[in-house]
Amino acid sequence: MRTFAEVADWCLGAYGAYGDASVPVCQLFFRWHHNLRDLRGEDLACGIVEGMVAGEIVLVCGPGLPPFPLSVRAGEPEVTDDEVITYGAVRVVEGVWAITPSLNVVGVIHGFVVVYGVPDPAPWERLIVLS
């Protein structure tokens, strides 16, 4: 799914069929935005919000759902038995990244996340060198 309307329809249908929209799994495609404060349009959006911790991104699935902040790093995710500490990002092709593990917000949505239009280098690839 790529738009807010598609996500809203999915959640409504999944809730009707399963009683919980996070039981079935979907595929979510987020367009990268350099400034989420100026977000326009109906595409699922991803980006950085000013003032956030380095390595954090925000996924926007639509006006009816809260934004989902994620801590992301290049490579494998860091997980425990109970939680995701840092999501992993794997480059598929230039500008397209798959995020692992899947986003699972109980009672809200469960989906595999792909981010496209990501700048090079990706924000989670940037290193800060202190001297």
Secondary structure, DSSP 4 states (H G I P E B T S, - for coil): --BHHHHHHHHHHHHHHHSSTTSS-EEEEEEEES-GGG--SSB-EEE--TTPPTTEEEEE--TTS--EEEEEEESS-EE-SS-EEEEEEEEEETTEEEEEEEEEETTTEEEEEEEES--SS-TTT--PPP-
